[in-house]
Amino acid sequence: MTTQLITRADLSIPAENFELLAALVSKLGGRLEAKAGDVITVDAMPESERPGRMLKGLRLRAEMTQKELAEAIGVPQSHVSEYEKHKRRIPEGKAKDLAKLLKSVPSNFLPKQ
């Protein structure tokens, strides 16, 4: 299996998701550049925020509302909101449900050990 390195990409995302994208790019070792060529510096995401941010990003990618996601995994919508805002830890069983639903892996929704 070969791996290719993508050195440039043009993306259009809603402004409210820029911080999430910037954190992901930074976490993956990349960088973002503004149109004028200015480098945007992004601090590393605190580990405590990673599960909630991953959940929100993957939920948005799946074009699901918090309510739809909550119904799909059997929790109140308020729990999904609290997961995304880092106010409630995602239980291991729900992490497995989320991974299956959002085509991901459970470790994306759990704190690193």
DRENTORKOL-3810 file (N, C-alpha, C; in nm, 4 decimals):
REM DRENTORKOL-3810
@n.u->0.0844; n.v->-0.1179; n.w->0.0000; ca.u->0.0000; ca.v->0.0000; ca.w->0.0000; c.u->0.0888; c.v->0.1240; c.w->0.0000
@n.u->0.0635; n.v->0.2161; n.w->-0.0899; ca.u->0.1409; ca.v->0.3391; ca.w->-0.0958; c.u->0.0621; c.v->0.4525; c.w->-0.0338
@n.u->0.1338; n.v->0.5485; n.w->0.0186; ca.u->0.0721; ca.v->0.6658; ca.w->0.0799; c.u->0.1157; c.v->0.7884; c.w->0.0024
@n.u->0.0205; n.v->0.8745; n.w->-0.0278; ca.u->0.0526; ca.v->0.9983; ca.w->-0.0972; c.u->0.0387; c.v->1.1145; c.w->-0.0008
@n.u->0.1236; n.v->1.2124; n.w->-0.0153; ca.u->0.1191; ca.v->1.3330; ca.w->0.0653; c.u->0.0510; c.v->1.4432; c.w->-0.0151
@n.u->-0.0569; n.v->1.4954; n.w->0.0380; ca.u->-0.1248; ca.v->1.6078; ca.w->-0.0266; c.u->-0.0644; c.v->1.7342; c.w->0.0316
@n.u->-0.0089; n.v->1.8177; n.w->-0.0539; ca.u->0.0576; ca.v->1.9375; ca.w->-0.0047; c.u->-0.0298; c.v->2.0618; c.w->-0.0099
@n.u->-0.1345; n.v->2.0598; n.w->-0.0913; ca.u->-0.2233; ca.v->2.1757; ca.w->-0.1017; c.u->-0.3646; c.v->2.1281; c.w->-0.1287
@n.u->-0.4617; n.v->2.2006; n.w->-0.0720; ca.u->-0.6028; ca.v->2.1714; ca.w->-0.0977; c.u->-0.6820; c.v->2.2992; c.w->-0.0748
@n.u->-0.7826; n.v->2.3234; n.w->-0.1559; ca.u->-0.8729; ca.v->2.4361; ca.w->-0.1371; c.u->-1.0029; c.v->2.3817; c.w->-0.0787
@n.u->-1.0438; n.v->2.4368; n.w->0.0343; ca.u->-1.1649; ca.v->2.3918; ca.w->0.1022; c.u->-1.2581; c.v->2.5089; c.w->0.1267
@n.u->-1.3856; n.v->2.4823; n.w->0.1248; ca.u->-1.4854; ca.v->2.5817; ca.w->0.1647; c.u->-1.5693; c.v->2.5187; c.w->0.2744
@n.u->-1.5680; n.v->2.5810; n.w->0.3921; ca.u->-1.6458; ca.v->2.5304; ca.w->0.5052; c.u->-1.7154; c.v->2.6478; c.w->0.5718
@n.u->-1.8226; n.v->2.6212; n.w->0.6472; ca.u->-1.8870; ca.v->2.7287; ca.w->0.7220; c.u->-1.7890; c.v->2.7879; c.w->0.8237
@n.u->-1.7947; n.v->2.9187; n.w->0.8426; ca.u->-1.7008; ca.v->2.9873; ca.w->0.9308; c.u->-1.7007; c.v->2.9300; c.w->1.0721
@n.u->-1.8178; n.v->2.8863; n.w->1.1200; ca.u->-1.8242; ca.v->2.8358; ca.w->1.2574; c.u->-1.7494; c.v->2.7034; c.w->1.2746
@n.u->-1.7121; n.v->2.6389; n.w->1.1650; ca.u->-1.6389; ca.v->2.5123; ca.w->1.1724; c.u->-1.4890; c.v->2.5293; c.w->1.1495
@n.u->-1.4445; n.v->2.6522; n.w->1.1238; ca.u->-1.3031; ca.v->2.6742; ca.w->1.0933; c.u->-1.2137; c.v->2.6320; c.w->1.2087
@n.u->-1.2520; n.v->2.6660; n.w->1.3307; ca.u->-1.1695; ca.v->2.6317; ca.w->1.4467; c.u->-1.1523; c.v->2.4800; c.w->1.4583
@n.u->-1.2591; n.v->2.4063; n.w->1.4344; ca.u->-1.2532; ca.v->2.2605; ca.w->1.4395; c.u->-1.1594; c.v->2.2058; c.w->1.3318
@n.u->-1.1714; n.v->2.2574; n.w->1.2097; ca.u->-1.0838; ca.v->2.2142; ca.w->1.1016; c.u->-0.9385; c.v->2.2489; c.w->1.1319
@n.u->-0.9151; n.v->2.3696; n.w->1.1819; ca.u->-0.7793; ca.v->2.4117; ca.w->1.2139; c.u->-0.7181; c.v->2.3211; c.w->1.3205
@n.u->-0.7970; n.v->2.2840; n.w->1.4208; ca.u->-0.7473; ca.v->2.1953; ca.w->1.5258; c.u->-0.7136; c.v->2.0580; c.w->1.4694
@n.u->-0.7978; n.v->2.0074; n.w->1.3810; ca.u->-0.7730; ca.v->1.8761; ca.w->1.3203; c.u->-0.6470; c.v->1.8794; c.w->1.2345
@n.u->-0.6331; n.v->1.9811; n.w->1.1518; ca.u->-0.5149; ca.v->1.9926; ca.w->1.0659; c.u->-0.3889; c.v->2.0012; c.w->1.1521
@n.u->-0.3951; n.v->2.0797; n.w->1.2589; ca.u->-0.2808; ca.v->2.0928; ca.w->1.3482; c.u->-0.2487; c.v->1.9599; c.w->1.4153
@n.u->-0.3513; n.v->1.8896; n.w->1.4617; ca.u->-0.3328; ca.v->1.7610; ca.w->1.5287; c.u->-0.2676; c.v->1.6598; c.w->1.4342
@n.u->-0.2982; n.v->1.6700; n.w->1.3070; ca.u->-0.2425; ca.v->1.5781; ca.w->1.2081; c.u->-0.1048; c.v->1.6219; c.w->1.1575
@n.u->-0.0539; n.v->1.7327; n.w->1.2111; ca.u->0.0793; ca.v->1.7783; ca.w->1.1736; c.u->0.0836; c.v->1.8700; c.w->1.0539
@n.u->-0.0305; n.v->1.9212; n.w->1.0126; ca.u->-0.0346; ca.v->2.0108; ca.w->0.8975; c.u->-0.0398; c.v->2.1565; c.w->0.9396
@n.u->-0.0626; n.v->2.2421; n.w->0.8445; ca.u->-0.0785; ca.v->2.3849; ca.w->0.8729; c.u->-0.1777; c.v->2.4430; c.w->0.7733
@n.u->-0.2373; n.v->2.5543; n.w->0.8104; ca.u->-0.3309; ca.v->2.6241; ca.w->0.7227; c.u->-0.2695; c.v->2.7559; c.w->0.6805
@n.u->-0.2949; n.v->2.7936; n.w->0.5579; ca.u->-0.2472; ca.v->2.9219; ca.w->0.5082; c.u->-0.3654; c.v->3.0038; c.w->0.4605
@n.u->-0.3637; n.v->3.1325; n.w->0.4928; ca.u->-0.4672; ca.v->3.2233; ca.w->0.4449; c.u->-0.4447; c.v->3.2487; c.w->0.2962
@n.u->-0.5470; n.v->3.2987; n.w->0.2282; ca.u->-0.5363; ca.v->3.3255; ca.w->0.0836; c.u->-0.4155; c.v->3.4121; c.w->0.0514
@n.u->-0.3852; n.v->3.5087; n.w->0.1372; ca.u->-0.2743; ca.v->3.5990; ca.w->0.1093; c.u->-0.1389; c.v->3.5337; c.w->0.1361
@n.u->-0.1406; n.v->3.4089; n.w->0.1859; ca.u->-0.0159; ca.v->3.3397; ca.w->0.2124; c.u->0.0283; c.v->3.3483; c.w->0.3572
@n.u->-0.0473; n.v->3.4166; n.w->0.4425; ca.u->-0.0121; ca.v->3.4248; ca.w->0.5836; c.u->-0.0372; c.v->3.2903; c.w->0.6504
@n.u->0.0580; n.v->3.2437; n.w->0.7302; ca.u->0.0424; ca.v->3.1175; ca.w->0.8013; c.u->-0.0429; c.v->3.1412; c.w->0.9250
@n.u->-0.1413; n.v->3.0561; n.w->0.9434; ca.u->-0.2281; ca.v->3.0636; ca.w->1.0603; c.u->-0.1735; c.v->2.9667; c.w->1.1630
@n.u->-0.1385; n.v->3.0161; n.w->1.2806; ca.u->-0.0851; ca.v->2.9318; ca.w->1.3863; c.u->-0.1987; c.v->2.8878; c.w->1.4763
@n.u->-0.2046; n.v->2.7598; n.w->1.5017; ca.u->-0.3109; ca.v->2.7033; ca.w->1.5833; c.u->-0.2480; c.v->2.6245; c.w->1.6968
@n.u->-0.2871; n.v->2.6545; n.w->1.8198; ca.u->-0.2375; ca.v->2.5783; ca.w->1.9341; c.u->-0.2936; c.v->2.4374; c.w->1.9305
@n.u->-0.2199; n.v->2.3449; n.w->1.9874; ca.u->-0.2673; ca.v->2.2068; ca.w->1.9946; c.u->-0.3960; c.v->2.2014; c.w->2.0765
@n.u->-0.4855; n.v->2.1151; n.w->2.0365; ca.u->-0.6128; ca.v->2.0982; ca.w->2.1052; c.u->-0.5884; c.v->2.0247; c.w->2.2371
@n.u->-0.6476; n.v->2.0732; n.w->2.3470; ca.u->-0.6349; ca.v->1.9995; ca.w->2.4729; c.u->-0.6993; c.v->1.8613; c.w->2.4576
@n.u->-0.6344; n.v->1.7601; n.w->2.5100; ca.u->-0.6846; ca.v->1.6232; ca.w->2.4978; c.u->-0.8257; c.v->1.6102; c.w->2.5528
@n.u->-0.8591; n.v->1.6866; n.w->2.6556; ca.u->-0.9930; ca.v->1.6781; ca.w->2.7150; c.u->-1.1026; c.v->1.7216; c.w->2.6179
@n.u->-1.0676; n.v->1.8006; n.w->2.5160; ca.u->-1.1652; ca.v->1.8495; ca.w->2.4188; c.u->-1.1757; c.v->1.7610; c.w->2.2942
@n.u->-1.0770; n.v->1.6744; n.w->2.2707; ca.u->-1.0716; ca.v->1.5973; ca.w->2.1479; c.u->-1.1952; c.v->1.5107; c.w->2.1228
@n.u->-1.2428; n.v->1.4306; n.w->2.2215; ca.u->-1.3595; ca.v->1.3461; ca.w->2.1917; c.u->-1.4828; c.v->1.4262; c.w->2.1478
@n.u->-1.5110; n.v->1.5360; n.w->2.2161; ca.u->-1.6270; ca.v->1.6173; ca.w->2.1812; c.u->-1.6135; c.v->1.6844; c.w->2.0456
@n.u->-1.4949; n.v->1.7304; n.w->2.0161; ca.u->-1.4731; ca.v->1.7945; ca.w->1.8863; c.u->-1.4796; c.v->1.6932; c.w->1.7727
@n.u->-1.4259; n.v->1.5748; n.w->1.7969; ca.u->-1.4357; ca.v->1.4698; ca.w->1.6958; c.u->-1.5816; c.v->1.4352; c.w->1.6716
@n.u->-1.6585; n.v->1.4239; n.w->1.7801; ca.u->-1.8001; ca.v->1.3917; ca.w->1.7667; c.u->-1.8713; c.v->1.4972; c.w->1.6834
@n.u->-1.8492; n.v->1.6232; n.w->1.7161; ca.u->-1.9178; ca.v->1.7300; ca.w->1.6424; c.u->-1.8778; c.v->1.7287; c.w->1.4947
@n.u->-1.7491; n.v->1.7155; n.w->1.4679; ca.u->-1.7033; ca.v->1.7153; ca.w->1.3297; c.u->-1.7601; c.v->1.5993; c.w->1.2494
@n.u->-1.7609; n.v->1.4808; n.w->1.3096; ca.u->-1.8131; ca.v->1.3642; ca.w->1.2391; c.u->-1.9644; c.v->1.3713; c.w->1.2250
@n.u->-2.0316; n.v->1.4274; n.w->1.3254; ca.u->-2.1776; ca.v->1.4451; ca.w->1.3158; c.u->-2.2118; c.v->1.5404; c.w->1.2026
@n.u->-2.1398; n.v->1.6504; n.w->1.1934; ca.u->-2.1649; ca.v->1.7477; ca.w->1.0865; c.u->-2.1331; c.v->1.6872; c.w->0.9503
@n.u->-2.0262; n.v->1.6078; n.w->0.9429; ca.u->-1.9914; ca.v->1.5409; ca.w->0.8168; c.u->-2.1043; c.v->1.4484; c.w->0.7727
@n.u->-2.1699; n.v->1.3852; n.w->0.8710; ca.u->-2.2815; ca.v->1.2949; ca.w->0.8418; c.u->-2.4123; c.v->1.3710; c.w->0.8191
@n.u->-2.4054; n.v->1.5030; n.w->0.8297; ca.u->-2.5223; ca.v->1.5907; ca.w->0.8107; c.u->-2.6368; c.v->1.5509; c.w->0.9040
@n.u->-2.6015; n.v->1.5290; n.w->1.0302; ca.u->-2.7009; ca.v->1.4929; ca.w->1.1312; c.u->-2.7134; c.v->1.6051; c.w->1.2329
@n.u->-2.8347; n.v->1.6226; n.w->1.2854; ca.u->-2.8546; ca.v->1.7155; ca.w->1.3961; c.u->-2.8214; c.v->1.6417; c.w->1.5250
@n.u->-2.8063; n.v->1.7176; n.w->1.6329; ca.u->-2.7843; ca.v->1.6543; ca.w->1.7625; c.u->-2.9029; c.v->1.5655; c.w->1.7986
@n.u->-3.0227; n.v->1.6108; n.w->1.7675; ca.u->-3.1429; ca.v->1.5342; ca.w->1.7997; c.u->-3.1436; c.v->1.4015; c.w->1.7239
@n.u->-3.1105; n.v->1.4047; n.w->1.5949; ca.u->-3.1079; ca.v->1.2818; ca.w->1.5151; c.u->-3.0042; c.v->1.1835; c.w->1.5689
@n.u->-2.8873; n.v->1.2359; n.w->1.6037; ca.u->-2.7820; ca.v->1.1512; ca.w->1.6574; c.u->-2.8237; c.v->1.0911; c.w->1.7913
@n.u->-2.8822; n.v->1.1738; n.w->1.8754; ca.u->-2.9267; ca.v->1.1280; ca.w->2.0072; c.u->-3.0279; c.v->1.0146; c.w->1.9940
@n.u->-3.1237; n.v->1.0312; n.w->1.9046; ca.u->-3.2249; ca.v->0.9270; ca.w->1.8839; c.u->-3.1603; c.v->0.7983; c.w->1.8326
@n.u->-3.0606; n.v->0.8115; n.w->1.7466; ca.u->-2.9955; ca.v->0.6944; ca.w->1.6873; c.u->-2.9160; c.v->0.6132; c.w->1.7903
@n.u->-2.8627; n.v->0.6809; n.w->1.8933; ca.u->-2.7833; ca.v->0.6081; ca.w->1.9938; c.u->-2.8569; c.v->0.5927; c.w->2.1263
@n.u->-2.9818; n.v->0.6410; n.w->2.1336; ca.u->-3.0640; ca.v->0.6188; ca.w->2.2516; c.u->-3.0304; c.v->0.7023; c.w->2.3732
@n.u->-2.9972; n.v->0.8284; n.w->2.3516; ca.u->-2.9725; ca.v->0.9203; ca.w->2.4635; c.u->-3.0512; c.v->1.0487; c.w->2.4391
@n.u->-3.0734; n.v->1.1297; n.w->2.5431; ca.u->-3.1379; ca.v->1.2590; ca.w->2.5210; c.u->-3.0473; c.v->1.3518; c.w->2.4389
@n.u->-3.1070; n.v->1.4432; n.w->2.3648; ca.u->-3.0306; ca.v->1.5400; ca.w->2.2846; c.u->-2.9351; c.v->1.6193; c.w->2.3736
@n.u->-2.9752; n.v->1.6462; n.w->2.4968; ca.u->-2.8891; ca.v->1.7230; ca.w->2.5883; c.u->-2.7566; c.v->1.6508; c.w->2.6143
@n.u->-2.7572; n.v->1.5178; n.w->2.6124; ca.u->-2.6320; ca.v->1.4436; ca.w->2.6322; c.u->-2.5372; c.v->1.4668; c.w->2.5160
@n.u->-2.5893; n.v->1.4647; n.w->2.3932; ca.u->-2.5043; ca.v->1.4893; ca.w->2.2763; c.u->-2.4440; c.v->1.6295; c.w->2.2849
@n.u->-2.5260; n.v->1.7265; n.w->2.3237; ca.u->-2.4765; ca.v->1.8634; ca.w->2.3399; c.u->-2.3651; c.v->1.8678; c.w->2.4443
@n.u->-2.3853; n.v->1.8005; n.w->2.5556; ca.u->-2.2838; ca.v->1.7980; ca.w->2.6620; c.u->-2.1590; c.v->1.7219; c.w->2.6190
@n.u->-2.1741; n.v->1.6163; n.w->2.5402; ca.u->-2.0568; ca.v->1.5458; ca.w->2.4867; c.u->-1.9732; c.v->1.6424; c.w->2.4022
@n.u->-2.0404; n.v->1.7142; n.w->2.3138; ca.u->-1.9697; ca.v->1.8041; ca.w->2.2214; c.u->-1.9056; c.v->1.9225; c.w->2.2929
@n.u->-1.9634; n.v->1.9645; n.w->2.4043; ca.u->-1.9102; ca.v->2.0799; ca.w->2.4795; c.u->-1.8162; c.v->2.0372; c.w->2.5914
@n.u->-1.7797; n.v->1.9093; n.w->2.5945; ca.u->-1.6837; ca.v->1.8571; ca.w->2.6915; c.u->-1.7367; c.v->1.8650; c.w->2.8349
@n.u->-1.8684; n.v->1.8620; n.w->2.8509; ca.u->-1.9299; ca.v->1.8681; ca.w->2.9839; c.u->-1.9718; c.v->1.7308; c.w->3.0339
@n.u->-1.9719; n.v->1.6325; n.w->2.9458; ca.u->-2.0101; ca.v->1.4953; ca.w->2.9823; c.u->-1.9180; c.v->1.4014; c.w->2.9054
@n.u->-1.8612; n.v->1.3050; n.w->2.9773; ca.u->-1.7733; ca.v->1.2052; ca.w->2.9150; c.u->-1.8587; c.v->1.1063; c.w->2.8356
@n.u->-1.8108; n.v->1.0670; n.w->2.7199; ca.u->-1.8818; ca.v->0.9703; ca.w->2.6366; c.u->-1.8529; c.v->0.8306; c.w->2.6917
@n.u->-1.9576; n.v->0.7570; n.w->2.7336; ca.u->-1.9346; ca.v->0.6211; ca.w->2.7834; c.u->-1.8809; c.v->0.5292; c.w->2.6737
@n.u->-1.8053; n.v->0.4275; n.w->2.7143; ca.u->-1.7433; ca.v->0.3379; ca.w->2.6169; c.u->-1.8461; c.v->0.2717; c.w->2.5247
@n.u->-1.9593; n.v->0.2300; n.w->2.5803; ca.u->-2.0635; ca.v->0.1680; ca.w->2.4981; c.u->-2.1186; c.v->0.2639; c.w->2.3938
@n.u->-2.1376; n.v->0.3903; n.w->2.4323; ca.u->-2.1872; ca.v->0.4906; ca.w->2.3373; c.u->-2.0805; c.v->0.5246; c.w->2.2344
@n.u->-1.9528; n.v->0.5190; n.w->2.2748; ca.u->-1.8438; ca.v->0.5437; ca.w->2.1795; c.u->-1.8478; c.v->0.4388; c.w->2.0680
@n.u->-1.8777; n.v->0.3152; n.w->2.1047; ca.u->-1.8894; ca.v->0.2090; ca.w->2.0039; c.u->-2.0084; c.v->0.2352; c.w->1.9121
@n.u->-2.1211; n.v->0.2769; n.w->1.9706; ca.u->-2.2388; ca.v->0.3090; ca.w->1.8893; c.u->-2.2097; c.v->0.4244; c.w->1.7941
@n.u->-2.1444; n.v->0.5282; n.w->1.8456; ca.u->-2.1109; ca.v->0.6449; ca.w->1.7634; c.u->-2.0167; c.v->0.6067; c.w->1.6499
@n.u->-1.9173; n.v->0.5246; n.w->1.6807; ca.u->-1.8208; ca.v->0.4833; ca.w->1.5785; c.u->-1.8906; c.v->0.4099; c.w->1.4643
@n.u->-1.9798; n.v->0.3206; n.w->1.4985; ca.u->-2.0515; ca.v->0.2450; ca.w->1.3950; c.u->-2.1391; c.v->0.3385; c.w->1.3119
@n.u->-2.2120; n.v->0.4258; n.w->1.3794; ca.u->-2.3036; ca.v->0.5174; ca.w->1.3118; c.u->-2.2307; c.v->0.6194; c.w->1.2247
@n.u->-2.1185; n.v->0.6721; n.w->1.2746; ca.u->-2.0472; ca.v->0.7799; ca.w->1.2062; c.u->-1.9277; c.v->0.7299; c.w->1.1244
@n.u->-1.9198; n.v->0.5980; n.w->1.1074; ca.u->-1.8122; ca.v->0.5370; ca.w->1.0262; c.u->-1.6745; c.v->0.5816; c.w->1.0750
@n.u->-1.6492; n.v->0.5537; n.w->1.2012; ca.u->-1.5256; ca.v->0.5939; ca.w->1.2657; c.u->-1.4778; c.v->0.4797; c.w->1.3550
@n.u->-1.3965; n.v->0.5136; n.w->1.4532; ca.u->-1.3491; ca.v->0.4145; ca.w->1.5510; c.u->-1.3820; c.v->0.4645; c.w->1.6917
@n.u->-1.4108; n.v->0.3743; n.w->1.7862; ca.u->-1.4481; ca.v->0.4173; ca.w->1.9213; c.u->-1.3442; c.v->0.5060; c.w->1.9894
@n.u->-1.2168; n.v->0.4833; n.w->1.9609; ca.u->-1.1121; ca.v->0.5628; ca.w->2.0280; c.u->-1.1212; c.v->0.7123; c.w->1.9963
@n.u->-1.1876; n.v->0.7483; n.w->1.8860; ca.u->-1.2064; ca.v->0.8909; ca.w->1.8557; c.u->-1.2942; c.v->0.9601; c.w->1.9591
@n.u->-1.3738; n.v->0.8833; n.w->2.0318; ca.u->-1.4707; ca.v->0.9401; ca.w->2.1240; c.u->-1.4335; c.v->0.9177; c.w->2.2708
@n.u->-1.3187; n.v->0.8580; n.w->2.2932; ca.u->-1.2737; ca.v->0.8284; ca.w->2.4290; c.u->-1.1432; c.v->0.9009; c.w->2.4575
@n.u->-1.1219; n.v->0.9432; n.w->2.5838; ca.u->-0.9946; ca.v->1.0075; ca.w->2.6156; c.u->-0.8794; c.v->0.9085; c.w->2.6024
@n.u->-0.7637; n.v->0.9575; n.w->2.5634; ca.u->-0.6467; ca.v->0.8700; ca.w->2.5508; c.u->-0.6056; c.v->0.8258; c.w->2.6903
@n.u->-0.5675; n.v->0.7010; n.w->2.6997; ca.u->-0.5281; ca.v->0.6430; ca.w->2.8299; c.u->-0.3834; c.v->0.6733; c.w->2.8599
END
